[in-house]
Amino acid sequence: MLVDESGPTSDVGRDYARGVVAAIKYFNKKGIYTRDGVRVYLDYVKRDYAYNPSRAVEFYQEFRDKYHVVAIIGWGTADTEKLADQTAQDKILYISASYAATLVKKPYNFFPAPDYSTQACAAVAWMAQRGGKTLALLYDHKVAYSKSPIPAIKAYAPKEGLKIVADVDLPLGATGADAERAVTQVMGSKPDFMWCGNTISSCALAARSAAVHGLNSVMVVNVWGFDERFPQRAGKEVAGRAAGVSPWIWPEYAKDKPGYRLLYEAAEMAGLKPSQVNLRFMQGFINVWLLVKAIERTTSKELQAKKGEALKEALESSCHGDPIRLGDITPPMRYCPGNHLAFKSVYIVLYGSDGKFHFLGPVEPKGFDCVAATQG
C-alpha cells in the first residue's frame, strides 16, 4: 500500500487507506481462491508517502527489493505516472487511486473507474445538456492530478458548444483567501458552470466563496473533490449550485444492494462504524477487490511462476472473455491489452436546492476520445 495519510490529499486519502486495509482483512477471512482452488492470503506493507513523488519512488524500491511484492495498491497521479514504466519493467501489478488518462495504455496499471478525462468529458456533456454555454476552470496549475483532464476538457467543450472563459489557478492546499482570489478572477466572466479539479478541501472553499459572492454558476467537481462531506465543508448556501462526478452510486444510497453489503460487512469486521463507510472507503475497498478478481482468474502455478504478469493477464482476460464485475458497484468491466479503460459512464451527483444529493445519469461522452485528447 502506498497512501497519503498526512500530506495535501490526506483529506480523502485517510478514508481510502482505511478501505484498503478493511478489504484485505475481509477477503482474507472470506477466502481468496485461484482458478484451481488454491487459497491465497494477502499480506501487505503500508507506507505513507505524504504525496511526495520522490518518497513514493523510495518506497517502491523498498516494496520491490525488500518485500518482493507482486502487486501495489497505490495513490496519486504524479507518483503513479512516475512509476508506471518501472512497474511494467518489473512486472508488478499497480492498482491506483489515480485515474489519469496517461495510465490507460500502461501495461501494468489498472483502476476500476473511467479515467479522469473521460469523467470530465462526461461532466461537460451534462453541462451542455443543462443549457450551459460558458465554463470556467479552477484547478492547481502545478499538480499533475489537477491538470490531468484539462486538455480533454479544452478539446471537448467546444464540440458541446461550451466556451472556456477562464482558466484559474486554485492551489490544492488552498486557504480561504486563495479560494477568494480564484473566485474573484472568475466572476467577471459570469460562467454558467465552473469545473473544480482539486480535492474536497479547496473545492469546498471555492464553492463557498462563489456562493457568498452571489456567483450564479453551478460548480461541478471531479471525483476526489466531492463526496458526502461537501455540504458541511462548503456550507448549505451552495445547495443547487454544486455537483460532483462519481463513477459509482455512493454507499449510503445503495447499502441494501449485494455489492455494497460487502463494504458494511468489511467495516464491521474491522471495528468501524457504518457511518465510516463512505465513498473514499469504497474506493479503497474496490481497488483491493479488483486485485482479488485477478487472483481468482489465474491458477496457483501461473501466480507462483509469473507473479504480477499472471495478474495482469488475468485482468486482461476480460477483454474478450467474461467481464469483471465488482458486485453491482461497477458496470461490467473489460480491460484489453493496450487499453485499460474499463468503462466510460459516470453519475453527476447534484447537491440540490432541497439540500439532498441527486444521482443523475449515468452519462458519458459521445463520439470523442477523451483519453487520446489527454495523451496528445
PEKAPE-V580126 format. One record per residue. RES is the residue in one small letter. OMEGA is omega in degrees with one decimal (999 if undefined). BURIAL is 1 if it has 24 or more other C-alpha atoms within 12 Angstrom, else 0. Layout:
# PEKAPE-V580126
RES & OMEGA & BURIAL
RES & OMEGA & BURIAL
This chain:
# PEKAPE-V580126
m & 173.3 & 1
l & -170.0 & 1
v & 172.1 & 1
d & 177.6 & 1
e & -177.2 & 1
s & -176.4 & 0
g & -173.2 & 0
p & 175.3 & 1
t & 179.5 & 1
s & 177.2 & 1
d & 173.4 & 1
v & -174.9 & 1
g & -176.8 & 1
r & 179.2 & 1
d & 175.8 & 1
y & -179.9 & 1
a & 178.1 & 1
r & 178.2 & 1
g & 178.2 & 1
v & -178.4 & 1
v & 179.6 & 1
a & -180.0 & 1
a & 179.6 & 1
i & 179.4 & 1
k & -177.8 & 1
y & -175.9 & 1
f & 174.7 & 1
n & -179.6 & 0
k & -179.2 & 0
k & 179.9 & 0
g & 176.7 & 0
i & -175.6 & 1
y & 174.6 & 1
t & -176.9 & 1
r & 179.2 & 0
d & 169.0 & 0
g & 179.1 & 0
v & -177.6 & 0
r & -179.5 & 0
v & 173.9 & 1
y & 176.7 & 0
l & 168.9 & 1
d & -175.4 & 0
y & 171.7 & 1
v & -179.1 & 1
k & 176.3 & 1
r & 175.5 & 1
d & -177.7 & 1
y & 174.3 & 1
a & 176.2 & 1
y & 178.1 & 1
n & -175.6 & 1
p & 179.5 & 1
s & 176.1 & 0
r & 178.4 & 1
a & 178.5 & 1
v & 178.4 & 1
e & -179.3 & 0
f & 177.4 & 1
y & 179.6 & 1
q & 175.6 & 0
e & 178.3 & 0
f & -175.2 & 1
r & -169.1 & 1
d & -178.3 & 0
k & -173.6 & 0
y & 176.5 & 0
h & -177.4 & 0
v & 175.8 & 1
v & -180.0 & 1
a & 177.8 & 1
i & 168.1 & 1
i & -169.9 & 1
g & -172.0 & 1
w & -160.5 & 1
g & -175.8 & 1
t & -175.2 & 1
a & -178.4 & 1
d & -179.9 & 1
t & 175.9 & 1
e & -178.3 & 1
k & -175.5 & 1
l & -169.1 & 1
a & -179.2 & 1
d & 179.3 & 0
q & 178.9 & 0
t & 176.9 & 1
a & 178.7 & 1
q & -178.5 & 0
d & 179.1 & 1
k & 176.9 & 1
i & 178.2 & 1
l & -176.0 & 1
y & 177.8 & 1
i & -169.5 & 1
s & 169.5 & 1
a & 169.6 & 1
s & 178.3 & 1
y & -175.8 & 1
a & -179.4 & 1
a & 179.5 & 1
t & -177.7 & 1
l & -172.6 & 1
v & -178.1 & 1
k & 177.3 & 1
k & -167.6 & 1
p & -176.1 & 1
y & -179.8 & 1
n & -178.8 & 1
f & 169.0 & 1
f & -176.4 & 1
p & -176.6 & 1
a & 166.7 & 1
p & 176.5 & 1
d & -178.3 & 1
y & -176.2 & 1
s & 176.7 & 1
t & 176.7 & 1
q & -178.4 & 1
a & 178.0 & 1
c & 176.4 & 1
a & 177.2 & 1
a & 177.8 & 1
v & 177.6 & 1
a & 178.0 & 1
w & 177.3 & 1
m & 179.6 & 1
a & 177.7 & 1
q & 179.9 & 0
r & 176.7 & 0
g & -179.5 & 0
g & 177.7 & 1
k & -177.8 & 1
t & -174.2 & 1
l & 173.8 & 1
a & -177.7 & 1
l & 175.1 & 1
l & -179.0 & 1
y & 179.1 & 1
d & -175.9 & 1
h & -175.9 & 0
k & -173.8 & 0
v & -175.2 & 1
a & -179.4 & 1
y & -177.9 & 1
s & -177.7 & 1
k & -167.4 & 1
s & -175.4 & 1
p & -171.9 & 1
i & 177.4 & 1
p & -180.0 & 1
a & 177.7 & 1
i & -177.5 & 1
k & 178.5 & 1
a & -173.1 & 1
y & -175.3 & 1
a & 179.3 & 1
p & 179.4 & 0
k & 177.1 & 0
e & 176.4 & 1
g & 178.7 & 0
l & 177.5 & 1
k & 175.5 & 1
i & -174.5 & 1
v & 177.5 & 1
a & 177.9 & 1
d & -166.1 & 1
v & 178.3 & 1
d & 174.8 & 1
l & -176.2 & 1
p & 178.3 & 1
l & 177.2 & 1
g & -172.9 & 1
a & 167.9 & 1
t & 175.4 & 0
g & 179.2 & 1
a & 177.2 & 0
d & -180.0 & 1
a & 178.7 & 1
e & 179.3 & 1
r & -178.4 & 0
a & -179.7 & 1
v & 178.3 & 1
t & 178.4 & 1
q & -177.9 & 1
v & -167.4 & 1
m & -177.2 & 1
g & -178.5 & 0
s & 177.7 & 1
k & -176.4 & 1
p & 173.3 & 1
d & -179.6 & 1
f & 170.8 & 1
m & 173.1 & 1
w & 174.1 & 1
c & -172.0 & 1
g & -179.4 & 1
n & 173.7 & 1
t & -165.1 & 1
i & -174.3 & 1
s & -176.6 & 1
s & 179.5 & 1
c & 177.7 & 1
a & 177.6 & 1
l & 179.7 & 1
a & 178.8 & 1
a & 178.5 & 1
r & -179.8 & 1
s & 179.0 & 1
a & 179.0 & 1
a & 179.6 & 1
v & -179.0 & 0
h & 177.9 & 0
g & 178.6 & 0
l & -172.9 & 1
n & 179.7 & 1
s & 173.0 & 1
v & 176.7 & 1
m & 176.2 & 1
v & -169.2 & 1
v & -179.1 & 1
n & -168.8 & 1
v & -178.7 & 1
w & -177.4 & 1
g & -173.8 & 1
f & 176.3 & 1
d & -173.8 & 1
e & -175.3 & 1
r & -170.9 & 1
f & -179.9 & 1
p & 179.6 & 1
q & -178.4 & 0
r & -175.0 & 1
a & -175.4 & 1
g & -176.2 & 1
k & 178.0 & 1
e & -178.4 & 1
v & 178.9 & 1
a & -177.8 & 1
g & -176.9 & 1
r & -177.3 & 1
a & 178.1 & 1
a & 178.2 & 1
g & 177.3 & 1
v & 175.2 & 1
s & 175.9 & 1
p & -173.9 & 1
w & 167.7 & 1
i & -179.7 & 1
w & -175.9 & 1
p & -176.6 & 1
e & -175.3 & 1
y & 179.7 & 0
a & -170.1 & 1
k & -178.9 & 1
d & -180.0 & 0
k & -172.0 & 0
p & -178.1 & 0
g & -177.6 & 1
y & 179.7 & 1
r & 178.0 & 1
l & -179.8 & 1
l & -177.9 & 1
y & 175.6 & 1
e & -180.0 & 1
a & 179.1 & 1
a & 179.5 & 1
e & 179.3 & 0
m & -179.4 & 0
a & 179.4 & 1
g & -179.1 & 0
l & 178.0 & 0
k & 176.0 & 0
p & -179.8 & 0
s & 178.7 & 0
q & 175.9 & 1
v & -178.8 & 1
n & -178.3 & 1
l & -176.3 & 1
r & 174.1 & 1
f & -179.0 & 1
m & -179.5 & 1
q & 174.7 & 1
g & -178.5 & 1
f & -174.5 & 1
i & 173.7 & 1
n & 175.5 & 1
v & 179.0 & 1
w & 177.4 & 1
l & 175.4 & 1
l & 178.1 & 1
v & 177.8 & 1
k & 178.2 & 1
a & 179.2 & 1
i & -178.5 & 1
e & -177.8 & 1
r & 178.1 & 1
t & 177.1 & 1
t & -179.9 & 1
s & 179.8 & 1
k & 178.4 & 0
e & -178.1 & 1
l & 179.3 & 1
q & -175.7 & 0
a & -171.0 & 0
k & 173.3 & 0
k & -176.5 & 1
g & 178.2 & 1
e & 177.6 & 1
a & 178.7 & 1
l & 176.6 & 1
k & -178.5 & 1
e & 179.0 & 1
a & 178.5 & 1
l & -179.4 & 1
e & 175.0 & 1
s & 177.8 & 1
s & -175.8 & 1
c & -179.5 & 1
h & 178.1 & 0
g & -179.9 & 0
d & 176.7 & 0
p & 178.3 & 1
i & 179.2 & 1
r & 172.9 & 1
l & -173.7 & 1
g & 174.9 & 1
d & 177.4 & 1
i & 178.7 & 1
t & 167.6 & 1
p & 173.3 & 1
p & -174.6 & 0
m & 176.3 & 1
r & 175.5 & 1
y & -179.0 & 1
c & 175.9 & 1
p & -179.0 & 1
g & -179.9 & 0
n & -177.3 & 1
h & 173.7 & 1
l & -169.2 & 1
a & 176.0 & 1
f & -171.1 & 1
k & -171.1 & 1
s & 174.9 & 1
v & 169.3 & 1
y & 167.7 & 1
i & -176.9 & 1
v & -176.7 & 1
l & 171.1 & 1
y & -168.0 & 1
g & 178.2 & 0
s & 176.3 & 0
d & 179.0 & 0
g & -179.6 & 0
k & 175.6 & 0
f & 178.9 & 1
h & -179.8 & 1
f & -175.9 & 1
l & 179.5 & 1
g & 9.4 & 0
p & 177.8 & 1
v & 175.1 & 1
e & 178.3 & 1
p & -178.7 & 1
k & 171.7 & 0
g & -179.1 & 0
f & -179.6 & 1
d & -176.3 & 1
c & 176.6 & 1
v & 179.3 & 1
a & 178.8 & 1
a & 178.9 & 1
t & -175.0 & 1
q & 178.7 & 0
g & 999 & 0
